[in-house]
Amino acid sequence: MKSWLYAALILFAVPLQTTVLANLSLRNVEPDLVLVAVVLIGLLGGGLEGALMGVAMGFVQDLFSAGIAFPNLVTKGAMGIAAGLIGQQVVRVTPLVVLVSGLFLSAGSGMAFLSLARGRALWDAVLAVPTLVLPQAILDGMLAAAAFWAMTTVLPVMGGPVIPVRRLGRL
């Protein structure tokens, strides 16, 4: 079941992000569905799954973009590893943990992407924080928390899968 879900994410997340979610932009900031998926996978599945899905989904994103080679592959893979490390440090993954993780990982991804893809100096990326990086991070964090809440609250009521949110090995 998990492999089918991951394959669907790899195949459909980027087209969904560029067609449907592009129309839901707030002040020219569009949600990054790939990053949200990588953060959730890393938090719930661990660093290895987060990194592999980040690399795969980042590769697909780079494949369909007209920029330089592989900045999404690098940034999404790194964010998958970071989300997995965060997930290992918490006993219970809650919507607040997902919100804060999504916020910080999206900000880190945005800064890294600006430095890698745009060929800008780090100072130029820092100057873009209030107008581009911070709104993107807030939007991605809120989307990740809403998706996590739906996965853990709405889907089990509808008879869907129950998402394990406890790290029993850490207790």
C-alpha positions as CSV (number, residue, x, y, z in Angstrom):
1,M,0.0,0.0,0.0
2,K,2.8,2.4,0.9
3,S,4.7,1.8,-2.3
4,W,1.5,2.6,-4.3
5,L,1.1,5.8,-2.4
6,Y,4.7,6.8,-2.9
7,A,4.5,6.1,-6.6
8,A,1.3,8.2,-6.9
9,L,3.0,11.0,-5.1
10,I,6.1,10.9,-7.4
11,L,3.9,10.8,-10.5
12,F,1.1,13.3,-9.6
13,A,2.4,15.7,-7.0
14,V,4.4,17.9,-9.4
15,P,1.6,18.1,-12.1
16,L,-1.0,18.8,-9.3
17,Q,1.3,21.5,-7.9
18,T,1.9,23.2,-11.2
19,T,-1.7,23.1,-12.5
20,V,-4.2,23.2,-9.6
21,L,-2.3,24.7,-6.8
22,A,-0.7,27.4,-9.0
23,N,-4.2,28.9,-9.0
24,L,-4.3,29.0,-5.2
25,S,-1.4,31.5,-4.8
26,L,-1.5,34.1,-2.1
27,R,0.4,37.2,-3.1
28,N,2.4,35.3,-5.7
29,V,3.3,32.6,-3.2
30,E,2.2,29.1,-4.2
31,P,2.2,26.1,-1.9
32,D,5.0,23.6,-2.4
33,L,3.1,20.3,-2.3
34,V,6.3,18.3,-2.9
35,L,8.0,19.8,0.2
36,V,4.9,19.2,2.3
37,A,4.8,15.6,1.2
38,V,8.5,15.1,1.9
39,V,8.2,16.7,5.4
40,L,5.3,14.4,6.3
41,I,7.1,11.3,5.0
42,G,10.2,12.2,6.8
43,L,8.5,12.9,10.1
44,L,6.3,9.7,10.0
45,G,8.5,7.3,8.0
46,G,12.0,8.3,9.0
47,G,15.0,10.0,7.4
48,L,15.7,7.3,4.8
49,E,12.2,7.3,3.4
50,G,12.1,11.1,3.6
51,A,15.4,11.4,1.8
52,L,14.5,8.8,-0.9
53,M,11.2,10.4,-1.6
54,G,12.7,13.9,-1.5
55,V,15.3,12.9,-4.1
56,A,12.7,11.2,-6.3
57,M,10.1,14.0,-6.1
58,G,12.8,16.7,-6.4
59,F,14.2,14.9,-9.5
60,V,10.7,15.0,-11.1
61,Q,10.4,18.7,-10.2
62,D,13.7,19.4,-11.8
63,L,12.9,17.4,-14.8
64,F,9.9,19.6,-15.6
65,S,11.6,22.9,-14.7
66,A,13.7,25.0,-17.0
67,G,16.3,26.0,-14.4
68,I,19.7,24.7,-13.7
69,A,20.2,21.0,-13.0
70,F,19.0,19.4,-9.8
71,P,18.5,22.1,-7.1
72,N,15.2,20.6,-6.1
73,L,16.7,17.1,-5.9
74,V,19.3,18.4,-3.4
75,T,17.0,20.6,-1.3
76,K,14.1,18.1,-1.1
77,G,16.4,15.2,-0.3
78,A,18.1,17.3,2.5
79,M,14.7,18.3,3.9
80,G,13.6,14.7,3.9
81,I,16.6,13.8,6.0
82,A,16.1,16.7,8.3
83,A,12.4,15.8,8.8
84,G,13.4,12.3,9.7
85,L,15.8,13.5,12.3
86,I,13.2,15.8,13.8
87,G,10.7,12.8,13.8
88,Q,13.2,10.8,15.7
89,Q,13.5,13.4,18.5
90,V,9.8,13.7,19.3
91,V,7.8,11.1,21.1
92,R,4.5,12.0,19.6
93,V,4.0,13.8,16.2
94,T,1.3,16.3,16.6
95,P,-0.1,19.0,14.3
96,L,2.0,21.6,16.1
97,V,5.2,19.6,15.6
98,V,4.3,19.3,11.9
99,L,3.5,23.0,11.6
100,V,6.8,24.1,13.2
101,S,8.8,21.5,11.3
102,G,7.1,22.5,8.0
103,L,7.8,26.2,8.7
104,F,11.5,25.7,9.5
105,L,12.2,23.2,6.8
106,S,10.4,25.2,4.2
107,A,12.4,28.3,5.2
108,G,15.6,26.3,5.0
109,S,14.6,24.8,1.6
110,G,13.8,28.3,0.3
111,M,17.1,29.7,1.4
112,A,19.0,26.8,-0.1
113,F,17.0,26.9,-3.3
114,L,17.6,30.6,-3.8
115,S,21.3,30.1,-3.3
116,L,21.5,27.0,-5.5
117,A,19.1,27.7,-8.3
118,R,19.2,31.4,-8.7
119,G,23.0,31.6,-8.4
120,R,22.6,34.4,-5.9
121,A,24.9,35.1,-3.0
122,L,23.7,34.1,0.5
123,W,23.1,37.8,1.3
124,D,20.6,38.1,-1.6
125,A,18.8,35.1,-0.3
126,V,18.6,36.7,3.2
127,L,17.1,39.8,1.7
128,A,14.4,37.7,0.1
129,V,13.3,36.3,3.5
130,P,10.5,38.8,4.4
131,T,8.9,38.9,0.9
132,L,9.4,35.4,-0.4
133,V,10.8,32.8,2.0
134,L,8.8,33.6,5.1
135,P,5.3,33.7,3.4
136,Q,6.2,30.5,1.6
137,A,7.3,28.8,4.9
138,I,4.1,29.9,6.6
139,L,1.9,28.6,3.8
140,D,3.8,25.3,3.6
141,G,3.8,24.8,7.4
142,M,0.0,25.4,7.6
143,L,-0.6,23.1,4.6
144,A,1.5,20.3,6.2
145,A,-0.3,20.7,9.5
146,A,-3.7,20.6,7.8
147,A,-2.7,17.5,5.8
148,F,-1.4,15.8,8.9
149,W,-4.6,16.6,10.8
150,A,-6.7,15.2,7.9
151,M,-4.6,12.0,7.8
152,T,-4.9,11.4,11.6
153,T,-8.4,12.7,12.2
154,V,-10.6,12.6,9.1
155,L,-9.3,9.5,7.4
156,P,-9.7,7.1,10.4
157,V,-13.3,8.3,10.8
158,M,-14.0,7.6,7.2
159,G,-12.5,4.1,7.5
160,G,-9.1,5.0,6.0
161,P,-5.7,4.1,7.2
162,V,-4.5,4.9,10.7
163,I,-1.3,6.8,10.7
164,P,1.1,5.8,13.4
165,V,2.1,9.0,15.3
166,R,3.8,7.5,18.4
167,R,7.5,6.6,18.5
168,L,7.3,3.8,21.0
169,G,10.9,2.8,20.6
170,R,11.9,6.1,22.1
171,L,10.0,5.7,25.4
